[in-house]
């Protein structure tokens, strides 16, 4: 298939979806919206998670915080916090991996905010060594 054909197929599908959604009741539209949000949340997670309870020091441009990491993956962490943050905000993390006694200072970006915390995606600046240590920690679960 050519790029033009693929785009035409995508456009037709989008039009069919819009038409179908416009015919739904308000209640079903709300249900569909919630389902799409859940899919986005699940699709966003590319790596397996390791449940944990790790102390973490982290900072933004204007403040330093201390909370706990709830789960860890090769791609990021979820930090339990009641402090307000915004998606897209840059953050710098310092934490020690369990059983390895290796302290990490890793930059990241807040990719989601929830009532009980924030999802942080590590920046692409992880060294191969850091990636391997995180992979080893997750593999031990």
Secondary structure as the mmCIF struct_conf table of DSSP 4:
data_model
#
loop_
_struct_conf.conf_type_id
_struct_conf.id
_struct_conf.beg_label_comp_id
_struct_conf.beg_label_asym_id
_struct_conf.beg_label_seq_id
_struct_conf.end_label_comp_id
_struct_conf.end_label_asym_id
_struct_conf.end_label_seq_id
HELX_RH_AL_P HELX_RH_AL_P1 UNK A 3 UNK A 22
TURN_TY1_P TURN_TY1_P1 UNK A 23 UNK A 23
BEND BEND1 UNK A 24 UNK A 24
HELX_RH_AL_P HELX_RH_AL_P2 UNK A 26 UNK A 44
BEND BEND2 UNK A 47 UNK A 47
STRN STRN1 UNK A 50 UNK A 59
BEND BEND3 UNK A 61 UNK A 62
STRN STRN2 UNK A 64 UNK A 72
BEND BEND4 UNK A 74 UNK A 75
STRN STRN3 UNK A 76 UNK A 80
BEND BEND5 UNK A 83 UNK A 83
TURN_TY1_P TURN_TY1_P2 UNK A 87 UNK A 88
STRN STRN4 UNK A 90 UNK A 96
TURN_TY1_P TURN_TY1_P3 UNK A 98 UNK A 100
STRN STRN5 UNK A 103 UNK A 114
TURN_TY1_P TURN_TY1_P4 UNK A 115 UNK A 116
STRN STRN6 UNK A 117 UNK A 122
HELX_LH_PP_P HELX_LH_PP_P1 UNK A 123 UNK A 123
TURN_TY1_P TURN_TY1_P5 UNK A 124 UNK A 125
HELX_RH_AL_P HELX_RH_AL_P3 UNK A 128 UNK A 139
TURN_TY1_P TURN_TY1_P6 UNK A 140 UNK A 140
#
